[in-house]
Amino acid sequence: MAELPLIVILGRPNVGKSTLFNRILGSRRALVGNEPGMTRDRIEGIAEWRGARFKVVDTGGIVPEDRDTIASEIFRHARMAIEKAAHLILVVDGRDGVLPLDQELCNLLRRTGKPLSLAVNKIDVLKHAPLAAEFARLGVRDTFTVSAEHGLGVDQLLDHVTAGFESAGESVAGPEGPVKIAIIGRPNVGKSTLLNRLAGEERSIVTPIAGTTRDAVDVEVEHDGGKYVFIDTAGIRRKGKTKLLAEKLSVIQARKHLEQADVALFVLDAEQGVTALDTHIAGYAHESHRSVILVVNKWDAMPKGPTAKSDFTAEVRRRMKFLDYAPIVFISALKGYRLGNLWQLIAEVSAARNLRVPTSQMNAFLKRIDLNRVPTTGGRPLRIYYLTQAMTSPPTFIAFTNRAGKLHFSTERFLENRIREQFGFAGSPIVIKSRPRR
């Protein structure tokens, strides 16, 4: 398989490089904060845009005080990435204007001979757009105004940057490397027992992976030809319930590991039922756009009855309406009860997350749905001319319509339900974006 083209994001500290990186990947892979220097190492991920797959690298920012070490520090940390790059993106802060460090960095990148685009970031509203005019003196022909925080203008930037990239085709694509699975839940629901069971009796090959934190254990497992990395996270508590610094850090790290995963196994305690903290944690999983499997543990200890499972399922669906796409499995991690069902769901959900539907099928599907059932605004009926899948992981669709702005929530929900009925996408959130047809 040919090596994927590489995009490298560069810039001085706190201009929004990591926010743009996360936006392109569709997940919060890199830490983001107001403090300069949040990113120290290069972070790499695989992204997809309109059928083209590529690697993207987020580099550390330049500390302004280290003026004499600009060239050495930039190239010491990013030389290999820059040498292999198919395209460089220089990120600047539109509200700060052109700083000497921006000019010096731009000159350095231009001398590499690599294709260079300028992303004028933090143009969050229309009235900020004139701020970008000052950056014309940097002399970068391909300049884009963006808001990485809100996603504005990123489509146009990616259209340009990936224009020459080879399409991955419209076949079903599987994930590269092992599927990353985070085991999440509140304390003492059986997360570690589940990890031990998945990595023990059910394993073919198990290799410990050195971790960087003391509160998470990563184990690589091969099962039925599939490769998985399971991450056992610390129990997530509410912020107000964490008193010690170590506990607060464990919550932060658990959420960080969740956001780096492809699939989340959200473990519930059958004996205690669905608690308010369970719904709080479920919100984390949903907001992070992970695929989710709801794992009801300790089911062997529950009283049996003809409606026991259906009653518990109804309670879960009532309390977690936003996770209605997540399948539910009832197990006992301690006794190994129904782990085969869980393995099957893991394989199905991880495949669904990376499913790509050919554009021809999407538009044949579009012709069959009745858009007259969706609400209208201003008496103007909605028309969707074209529907295409732009990305996988999570599945992201773009609808080209006769309107500007976002689709109505009920319209998004209607399209999502019809897409699920036709194509599945079990366990995976579906993102639908709207663009007016020019």
N, C-alpha and C positions, 0 to 999 in steps of 0.2 A: 504494500500500500504506500502511495506517495506521501511524503511528509507534508503536513498541513502548512499553509502560509502563516507567517508570524506577524502580528501587529504589536508594536511596542509603544506604550504610553509613557511620556516623559513630561517633566515640568518641575518648577520650584515647589517648595512645601506649601501645603494647604491651598492649592488651587482647584482641588477636586478630582485628582487623578484616580484615586481609589473609588470615588463615587461613580465616575465614568466607567471604570473597570467593572464594577458591580452591575451597572446598568446594562453593559454589553453582554455580560454573562447571564443576566437575569436572576442573579442571586447575590446575597451579601457575603461574598467570599473574603473580601479584604476588610479589615477594621477601618471604620470611618469615624472621625472626631474632629473637634475644633482645634485641638493641639497640633502644632506643626510636627512633622516627623512620625506620624502614626505608623506609616509603612517604612520598614527598615530593610527588609529583604525583598527580592523579586518574587512576585506571586504570579503564577501562570494558570491559565484555564483554557478550556476549549469552548468556543462559541459557534453559533450558526446564524446566518442571516440570508434570507431568501434563497435557501438551498446551498449556499456556500459555507463550508466549515473551515474554521481557522483557529489558530492559537492566539491568545492575547496575553501580554505581560504587563503587569503594573510594577513600575520601578519606584524606588525611594526618591524623595525630593531632595533638592540641594539646600543645605543650610546656608542662609544668606551671609552669615559671618565668615564662612569658609571661602572667601572670594578667590584666594590664591590656589585653591585646590579644586576648582570647578571641573577642569578637564580630567584630572586624575581620578576624582571621586566618581564622576558620571561614568567614565569609561571603565573604571575598576569594577563597578557594580553592574554596569549594563552593556559593556563592550561586546560580549558574546551574543547577547540578545540583539543588539543593534546590527552586528555583522550578519546575522541570519535573517534579519527583518525584511519582510516584503513591503512594509509601510510603517512610517513613524507618525505618531500623533503627539504634537506639542500642545499641552494644556496650559492656558493662561487664565487669570482672573479678570473678567471684564470690568469689574467694579474697581479694581486697583489701578487700571491703566497699564501702560507699558513701563516696566521696571528695567533697570540695567541688566539684572540677572536674566530676564526674559530675552533681551537682545543678545546677550552673550551665549545663552543656551541655544537660541535659534541659529546663530552663526555656526556654532559647533555642529549642530545636526545637519545644517545645509551642506557642510563640507564633507559629510559622509557619502553624499551622492544618492542617498536613499530617497524614495518618494516621501514627501513631507506634507502633512496637513496641519493646520492650526485650528484648535478648538477653543474659541473664546467662551469660557464657561461662566456660569452664574448670571446668565441673561434670562432671569426667571419670568419677567413680564415684558410686554411689548414696549413699554416706555424705556426699558433699559437697552433696547436694540441699538440706538445711536452710539452707545459707549464703545461698540465694536469698531467704529470707524478709525479710532486712534491706532489700532493694531495693523492698519494697512502699511505703516512705515516699517514693519518687520520684513516686508517684502515676500510674504508667503502667498503664492497665488491662490491656493485652495484653502480658504478660510471659512469657517462655519461658526455661527453663533448657536450655543447650546445651553441647556440647563440639565446637567447630569442628574441633579436631584429630582427633577420633575419629568425628565425624558424628552424635553422639548428640543427639536433640532437634531437629536441623535440619529433618527432615521436617515436624514439627508447625509449626515457624516458617514454612516455605515454604507449607504448606497455608493458613495464616492470611493471609500477606502477599499471596498470589496468588489469594485466593478470588474477588475481583471482576474478575480479568483475563479477557479474552476468549480462548477456546481458539483455537489456531491451526488446529484441525481435524485430521483423521486422514489427510490426504493426504501424499504423499511430499514432503518439504521439502528444498530445496537450500540450500547455505550462502549466507549473505549476504556480498557482497563477494568479493574474490579468495580462492581456497584458498591457505592458507599451507603451503608445503612446505619442510622443512628437509633439506638434504643432509648426512648425518652419516657418520662413519666414522673409522678411525684415520688417521694422517698418510700421505700419498703413495699413496692408493688411487685417485686420479683424480676427487676431488670437484669441484675447480675446472674441470677439463676437461669434466666432465659438465655443469656449469652453463653454461659457454661454448657448448657444443653445443646445449643446450636453449634458450638465449637467442639463438642465432645462426641457424643454417641452418633450424631448425624453427619460427622465430617468425613471427608476423604483425605484432604491435606490441610493442615493448620500451621501457620507460620506467625509467630508474634511479631508485631511491628513496633519499633521503638516510638514512644509517644513523647510529646513535649510538655505534657501536664501530668500532675499527680492524681487527678480526679477522673481521668478517662482511660479506658483500656481498649486498645484496638487489636482485633484479631482477624487475620485473613483466613477465609474458609473457601474451599472448593467443594461444590455440591452439584452432582448431576451435570458436570461440564461447565457450570457457571462459577465465576469468581466473585466473591463478596468480601468487603471489609466491614465488620461489625464494630460499632463504637458504643461502648457501654458508658453512658453519661451519668454524672451525679444527679441525684434527685432534685428536681426543680421546685423551689419554694417561691412564694410571693416575696417581693423585695422587703416588705415590712416585717416578715417573719425571719429574716436572716440577720443575726446579730453580729456574728464573728466575721472578720475580713475573709477568712478561708471559705466560709459558707457563701459570702457574696461573690467571691471569685468563682466558686464552683457553679453558681447559677449562670454567671456570665459565660463561663467556658462551655457549659451544657448547651446554652443557646447558640454559641459560636459553632460547636460541633454539629448541631442540628442544621445550621445554615450552610455547612460544607457538605452535607449529605445529599444523596439523591432520593432516598426513601427513608421515612421515619416509621419505626414500629412504636406506636403509642400504646404503652401498657397500662391497662386498667385493672383494678383489684375487684374481682367479682363479689367478694364478701362485703366490701365497703360501698359498692355501687358507684355511681357517677357523682363526684363531688364538685364543688365550685372551683377548687384548684385544678381539677381535671379539665374543666371547660376553659380555664385560663391558659393552661399549657397547650390545649388543642388550638387555641387562637394563635400561639406562637408558630405552630406547625403550618397552619393555613396561611398565615401572613408571609411566611418565608418561602411559599410556593414549592414546598417539598411534596412528593407523593406520600400518601399516608395509608397505613394499615392499622386498624384498631384491633389490638390484641387483648382480649378479655382473659386474664390469667386467674388461676386458682378456681377454675370452673368445677373441678372435681369435688370441691368442698361445698358446693351449692346444692340445696334440695332439688331433687329432680321432679319434673312435672311436664305435662304435654305442652304447656305454654311458657315454660321458663325462659327459653332462648328468645322467643318472639317478644316476651314482655321486657326482657333486658335490652333487646335491640331497639324496641320502641322508645325506651327511656333514653338510650344513647342518642337516637336520632332527634328526640325532642330537645335535649340539652345541647346538642352540637349540630344544629341545622346547617351550619356553614361547612361541615365535613360530610355532607350527604353523599359525596363521591367516594368516600373511603370505605372499602370493604371491611367486614367484621369477622373475626375468627375467634372461637372459644377454645382455650387450651389449658393445660396444666404444665408449666415449665418444670416443676419439681418431679412429676411423674412421667413426663414426656408425652402426655395425652394430646393427640391431634397435631403434633408438630409437622406431620406430612402435609396437612392442609395449609399450615403456615408457609412451608417451603414453596408449595405450589403458588400461593398468592404472591410471595416475594418475586418469583420468576415472572408472573403475569404482570404485576404492577411495574417492575423495572423495565420490562419490554414495552408496556403501554406508554411509559414516560418518554421513550425514544421513538415512538411510532411516527412515521411521516406518511401523510396521506397525499397521493399525487394530486396535482392541481386539477387535472381533468376530472378526477373523481369528486373533488370538492365542488366544482361548478356543476357537475351533473346532480349532485346532492342539493345544491342551492336551488336549482330549477324545480325541485320537487317539494320544497317547503313553502308554506302559505304565509307570506309576510303581512297579509291583511289582518292577521291576528295580533300583530304587535301595535302598541300605541303610537299615535301620530303627534307631532308637535306643530302648532300653528296651522293645523288642517292640511299639512303637506305630507302625503304618504311616503314612507321610507322605501327607497329602492337600493338594493345591493347589486351592483353590476358584476362584482368579481370577488371571489373569496379564495384566499391562498394561505397555506401554512408557511409562516416565515421562519419559525424556529421549533426545535424540540427541547425538552427538558427545562421548563415545562412546555407542553404544546402551546404554541402561540400563533394565532390566526389574525390576518389583516383583512378587513372588509372595506372595499372601495364603494362608497355610497354617494348619494346626491346631497349629503349634508356635511357641514363642517362640525368639528367637535366630537365629543364622546357619544357613543350610543346610549340611549336610555337604559337604566339598569334592567328593566324588565325585558328589553330587547336582547341585551347581552345574555340574560338568563334563558330566554327562549332559544336563542341560537345554541348556547351551550348544551341545553337539554337535547336538542335535535342532533347535534354532533355526537353526543354520547350514545344516543339511541342507534345511530348509524355505524359509528366507528369504535365505540367502547371507551378507551382511555381510562380504564379502571384505576382508581386510586390516585389519579393525577389531576391537579387543578388545570383548568383551561383558561388561557388568557385570550381575550378578543379585543383587538384595537381597530379603530375606525380611521379611515383617511378619505377625504373628499376626492372624487375623480376629477382631475384637471381637465 
